[in-house]
């Protein structure tokens, strides 16, 4: 296949404004990333192709603390990290509780939650609506959207005497994790923030694979044998592609003639932790809406130019850039 151009992207990191806390005085560093648009057969399978985004030594060193962050899929296994339904206050039901969950991080880990992460449990499954870092020993609310419209009650099993197990007596805790949602859902929760649109897109994905559960859950995809068989084949092909890469911080995913999207992280270590979950998102799009990859050189070069422009944009873009303590943790482009 034809080799496309190599676009070296030099990025000034110092001017990014902090979204949660003021940037420290020594945060003004110059660092670089590069998007390699060379077509590699080992990164192409059926309807999906990945283009790696790499970082230079300065970029990686400047963002070392991001390597210590752990993903939601890791954190949710720790009993000292909990996500629960938002507890209403006052005598009346808190209508906003549907779109808010409470995160309690009593562990010693710093946890990164990414927009698009799906948690299972509570009164209904939810998708996280914005990127956020949770330091140790913090309790914070986070915005979410419902991805299971037909349920508003906790999933639990009673014992032989009709009593709830002790673990289910907590405030409707979320104990399951279902990877990252398809890109259309990710884009909706980050940009238009419309619940009905989220439900519509959940329905489009599940109905395409004849996986409509009674509760309308996105996770009903697991009930489609054809989808899971195809997905697992993609996973086997892609899951270890960057295991030995020391400088990959993100990827661009394409299908057919189009770009699915791009995700760039602050550090290779953080990318490796998020890649398995993100891969589910890219694969779901490729199976559901994609086609054999035929993206042109011009299309990729145009996209690379737009990606560079957006990445270097100094004005705050909370839907695309998540910055924490002066460091851009995650950049997303759809």
C-alpha positions as CSV (number, residue, x, y, z in Angstrom):
1,X,0.0,0.0,0.0
2,X,1.1,3.6,-0.6
3,X,3.0,5.3,2.2
4,X,1.4,8.6,3.2
5,X,3.3,11.6,4.6
6,X,4.8,11.9,8.0
7,X,3.4,15.0,9.8
8,X,5.5,16.1,12.7
9,X,3.4,18.1,15.2
10,X,5.3,20.4,17.6
11,X,3.0,21.4,20.4
12,X,3.4,24.2,22.9
13,X,2.0,22.9,26.1
14,X,2.6,25.8,28.5
15,X,-0.3,28.0,27.4
16,X,-3.0,25.5,28.1
17,X,-5.2,26.9,30.9
18,X,-5.9,24.5,33.9
19,X,-9.5,23.4,34.0
20,X,-9.5,22.4,37.7
21,X,-6.6,24.2,39.5
22,X,-4.2,27.0,38.6
23,X,-1.2,25.8,36.6
24,X,2.1,25.7,38.6
25,X,4.8,28.2,37.7
26,X,7.0,25.6,36.1
27,X,4.3,24.2,33.8
28,X,5.5,26.2,30.7
29,X,7.3,23.4,28.8
30,X,7.7,22.8,25.0
31,X,7.0,19.3,23.9
32,X,6.2,17.4,20.7
33,X,4.1,14.7,19.3
34,X,4.0,13.2,15.8
35,X,1.2,11.6,13.8
36,X,2.6,8.9,11.6
37,X,0.3,8.4,8.6
38,X,2.2,5.6,7.1
39,X,-0.1,2.7,6.3
40,X,0.9,-0.4,8.3
41,X,-0.7,-3.7,7.5
42,X,-0.2,-4.8,11.1
43,X,-2.5,-2.0,12.2
44,X,-5.3,-2.7,9.6
45,X,-8.0,-5.3,10.0
46,X,-11.2,-5.5,8.0
47,X,-13.1,-2.3,8.7
48,X,-10.6,-0.7,11.0
49,X,-7.2,0.9,10.7
50,X,-5.2,2.7,13.4
51,X,-2.5,5.4,13.0
52,X,-0.2,5.8,16.0
53,X,0.5,9.1,17.6
54,X,3.9,9.2,19.2
55,X,5.6,11.6,21.7
56,X,9.2,12.8,22.1
57,X,11.2,12.4,25.3
58,X,10.5,16.0,26.4
59,X,6.7,15.5,26.1
60,X,6.9,12.2,28.1
61,X,9.1,13.5,30.8
62,X,7.0,16.7,31.3
63,X,3.9,14.6,31.9
64,X,5.4,11.9,34.1
65,X,2.8,12.1,36.8
66,X,0.1,11.0,34.3
67,X,1.8,7.6,34.2
68,X,0.7,7.0,37.8
69,X,-3.0,7.5,37.0
70,X,-5.2,4.4,36.8
71,X,-8.2,3.8,34.7
72,X,-11.8,3.4,35.8
73,X,-11.7,-0.3,34.8
74,X,-8.9,-0.8,37.2
75,X,-10.3,1.4,40.0
76,X,-13.7,-0.1,40.1
77,X,-12.3,-3.4,41.3
78,X,-11.0,-1.7,44.5
79,X,-13.5,-1.6,47.3
80,X,-12.1,1.7,48.4
81,X,-13.2,3.3,45.2
82,X,-16.9,3.6,44.7
83,X,-19.4,5.2,42.3
84,X,-22.9,5.6,43.7
85,X,-26.2,7.1,42.8
86,X,-26.3,10.8,43.7
87,X,-28.1,11.0,47.0
88,X,-31.0,13.5,46.9
89,X,-31.1,16.2,49.6
90,X,-34.2,17.7,51.2
91,X,-37.7,16.3,51.2
92,X,-38.2,16.1,47.4
93,X,-36.7,13.9,44.8
94,X,-33.6,15.4,43.2
95,X,-34.4,15.3,39.4
96,X,-30.8,16.1,38.6
97,X,-29.7,12.9,40.3
98,X,-30.3,10.9,37.1
99,X,-27.5,12.9,35.4
100,X,-25.2,12.9,38.4
101,X,-23.2,10.2,40.2
102,X,-21.0,10.5,43.2
103,X,-17.4,9.3,43.1
104,X,-15.7,8.3,46.3
105,X,-12.0,7.7,46.0
106,X,-10.8,6.5,49.4
107,X,-7.9,4.7,47.8
108,X,-4.3,5.8,47.5
109,X,-4.5,5.9,43.6
110,X,-5.2,8.8,41.4
111,X,-8.1,7.7,39.0
112,X,-8.9,9.1,35.6
113,X,-12.5,8.8,34.4
114,X,-13.0,9.4,30.7
115,X,-16.1,10.7,28.9
116,X,-17.6,7.6,27.3
117,X,-16.7,5.2,30.1
118,X,-19.8,3.1,30.9
119,X,-20.6,1.9,34.5
120,X,-23.1,-0.8,35.3
121,X,-25.2,-1.1,38.3
122,X,-27.0,1.5,40.4
123,X,-30.6,2.3,39.3
124,X,-29.5,2.2,35.6
125,X,-26.3,2.0,33.6
126,X,-24.7,5.3,32.9
127,X,-22.1,6.8,30.6
128,X,-19.6,9.3,32.0
129,X,-20.1,12.7,30.4
130,X,-16.8,14.4,31.0
131,X,-13.1,13.6,31.7
132,X,-12.0,14.1,35.3
133,X,-9.1,13.2,37.5
134,X,-9.9,12.0,41.1
135,X,-7.0,12.3,43.5
136,X,-6.8,10.0,46.6
137,X,-9.2,10.6,49.5
138,X,-11.7,12.8,47.6
139,X,-15.5,12.7,47.1
140,X,-16.8,14.5,44.0
141,X,-19.9,14.4,41.8
142,X,-19.6,13.8,38.1
143,X,-22.1,14.4,35.2
144,X,-23.5,11.3,33.4
145,X,-26.2,10.2,31.0
146,X,-28.4,7.1,31.1
147,X,-27.7,4.3,28.7
148,X,-30.4,2.0,30.0
149,X,-33.7,3.8,29.8
150,X,-36.0,0.9,30.8
151,X,-34.7,0.5,34.3
152,X,-34.9,2.6,37.5
153,X,-34.2,0.2,40.3
154,X,-31.1,-1.5,41.6
155,X,-30.1,-4.9,40.1
156,X,-29.7,-7.3,43.0
157,X,-30.4,-10.8,44.2
158,X,-32.0,-11.5,47.5
159,X,-30.9,-14.3,49.7
160,X,-33.2,-17.3,50.7
161,X,-34.9,-15.2,53.4
162,X,-35.7,-12.3,51.0
163,X,-33.0,-10.1,52.4
164,X,-30.5,-8.0,50.4
165,X,-26.8,-9.1,50.7
166,X,-24.7,-6.6,52.7
167,X,-22.9,-5.4,49.6
168,X,-26.2,-4.3,48.1
169,X,-27.3,-2.3,51.1
170,X,-25.0,0.6,50.1
171,X,-26.4,3.5,48.2
172,X,-27.0,1.7,44.9
173,X,-23.3,1.3,44.1
174,X,-22.0,0.7,40.6
175,X,-19.9,-2.5,40.5
176,X,-19.5,-3.1,36.8
177,X,-17.6,-1.6,33.9
178,X,-18.5,-1.9,30.2
179,X,-15.7,-0.3,28.3
180,X,-16.1,2.9,26.3
181,X,-19.2,3.7,24.3
182,X,-19.3,4.0,20.5
183,X,-18.1,7.4,19.2
184,X,-21.5,8.8,18.4
185,X,-22.5,8.4,22.1
186,X,-19.1,9.8,23.2
187,X,-19.6,12.8,21.0
188,X,-23.1,13.4,22.2
189,X,-22.3,13.4,25.9
190,X,-19.3,15.7,25.4
191,X,-20.9,18.2,22.9
192,X,-24.7,18.3,22.5
193,X,-25.3,16.8,26.0
194,X,-28.8,15.7,25.1
195,X,-30.3,12.7,26.9
196,X,-32.8,11.8,24.2
197,X,-30.0,11.8,21.6
198,X,-28.0,9.5,23.8
199,X,-30.9,7.1,24.0
200,X,-31.4,7.3,20.2
201,X,-27.8,6.4,19.5
202,X,-27.8,3.6,22.1
203,X,-30.9,2.2,20.3
204,X,-29.2,2.6,16.9
205,X,-26.2,0.5,17.9
206,X,-28.1,-2.2,19.8
207,X,-30.8,-2.6,17.1
208,X,-28.2,-2.9,14.4
209,X,-27.0,-6.1,16.1
210,X,-30.5,-7.3,17.2
211,X,-29.5,-6.8,20.8
212,X,-32.4,-5.0,22.3
213,X,-32.9,-5.9,25.9
214,X,-36.1,-5.2,27.8
215,X,-34.3,-2.3,29.6
216,X,-32.8,-0.9,26.4
217,X,-29.2,-1.2,27.8
218,X,-26.2,-0.5,25.7
219,X,-24.6,-3.5,27.4
220,X,-27.2,-5.7,25.7
221,X,-24.6,-5.9,22.9
222,X,-23.3,-8.9,24.9
223,X,-26.4,-10.8,24.0
224,X,-25.6,-10.6,20.2
225,X,-23.6,-13.6,19.2
226,X,-22.8,-12.2,15.8
227,X,-21.6,-8.9,17.3
228,X,-19.5,-10.5,20.1
229,X,-17.9,-13.0,17.7
230,X,-16.9,-10.2,15.3
231,X,-15.8,-7.9,18.1
232,X,-13.6,-10.6,19.7
233,X,-11.9,-11.2,16.4
234,X,-11.0,-7.5,16.1
235,X,-9.8,-7.5,19.7
236,X,-7.5,-10.5,19.2
237,X,-6.0,-8.7,16.2
238,X,-5.5,-5.2,17.8
239,X,-5.2,-5.7,21.6
240,X,-1.4,-6.2,21.8
241,X,-0.3,-3.9,19.0
242,X,1.2,-1.3,21.3
243,X,2.3,-3.5,24.2
244,X,6.0,-2.9,23.6
245,X,5.7,0.7,22.3
246,X,7.4,3.2,24.7
247,X,6.4,6.4,23.0
248,X,2.8,6.0,21.7
249,X,0.4,8.4,23.3
250,X,-2.7,8.0,21.1
251,X,-4.2,6.8,17.9
252,X,-6.3,8.0,15.0
253,X,-9.0,5.4,14.1
254,X,-10.4,5.2,10.5
255,X,-13.0,3.1,8.7
256,X,-14.1,3.2,5.1
257,X,-13.4,6.7,3.8
258,X,-13.8,8.4,7.1
259,X,-12.0,9.1,10.4
260,X,-13.8,7.7,13.4
261,X,-11.8,9.9,15.8
262,X,-8.6,10.5,17.6
263,X,-7.5,10.2,21.3
264,X,-4.3,11.6,22.6
265,X,-3.1,11.2,26.2
266,X,-0.4,12.9,28.3
267,X,1.8,9.8,28.7
268,X,2.3,6.4,27.0
269,X,1.6,4.7,30.3
270,X,-1.8,6.3,30.5
271,X,-2.6,5.5,26.9
272,X,-1.8,1.8,27.5
273,X,-4.2,1.7,30.4
274,X,-7.0,3.3,28.4
275,X,-6.3,1.6,25.1
276,X,-8.2,-1.7,25.8
277,X,-11.4,0.1,26.7
278,X,-11.1,2.6,23.8
279,X,-10.5,-0.2,21.4
280,X,-14.0,-1.4,22.1
281,X,-15.4,1.9,21.0
282,X,-13.5,2.0,17.8
283,X,-14.4,-1.6,17.0
284,X,-18.1,-1.1,17.7
285,X,-18.1,1.8,15.2
286,X,-16.2,-0.2,12.6
287,X,-18.6,-3.2,12.9
288,X,-21.8,-1.1,13.1
289,X,-21.2,1.7,10.6
290,X,-17.8,1.0,8.9
291,X,-16.6,-0.5,5.7
292,X,-13.3,-1.8,4.4
293,X,-10.7,1.0,4.8
294,X,-10.3,3.1,1.6
295,X,-9.4,6.5,3.2
296,X,-7.3,8.5,0.7
297,X,-4.0,10.2,1.2
298,X,-5.6,13.6,0.8
299,X,-8.3,12.8,3.4
300,X,-5.7,11.8,6.0
301,X,-3.5,14.8,5.2
302,X,-6.5,17.2,5.6
303,X,-7.5,15.5,8.8
304,X,-3.9,15.7,10.2
305,X,-3.9,19.5,9.4
306,X,-7.2,20.0,11.2
307,X,-6.0,17.9,14.2
308,X,-2.9,20.0,14.4
309,X,-4.9,23.2,14.3
310,X,-7.3,22.0,17.1
311,X,-4.5,20.6,19.2
312,X,-2.6,23.9,19.2
313,X,-5.7,26.0,19.8
314,X,-4.9,28.1,22.9
315,X,-8.5,28.9,23.9
316,X,-10.2,26.6,26.4
317,X,-12.0,23.7,24.7
318,X,-13.4,21.6,27.5
319,X,-15.2,19.3,25.1
320,X,-11.9,18.4,23.4
321,X,-9.2,19.1,25.9
322,X,-9.1,18.1,29.5
323,X,-6.4,19.9,31.5
324,X,-5.6,19.0,35.2
325,X,-3.0,21.0,37.2
326,X,-1.5,22.5,34.1
327,X,-1.2,19.3,32.2
328,X,-3.4,18.3,29.3
329,X,-4.4,14.8,30.3
330,X,-6.6,13.9,27.3
331,X,-7.4,15.4,23.9
332,X,-10.3,14.0,21.8
333,X,-11.3,14.7,18.2
334,X,-14.3,13.3,16.3
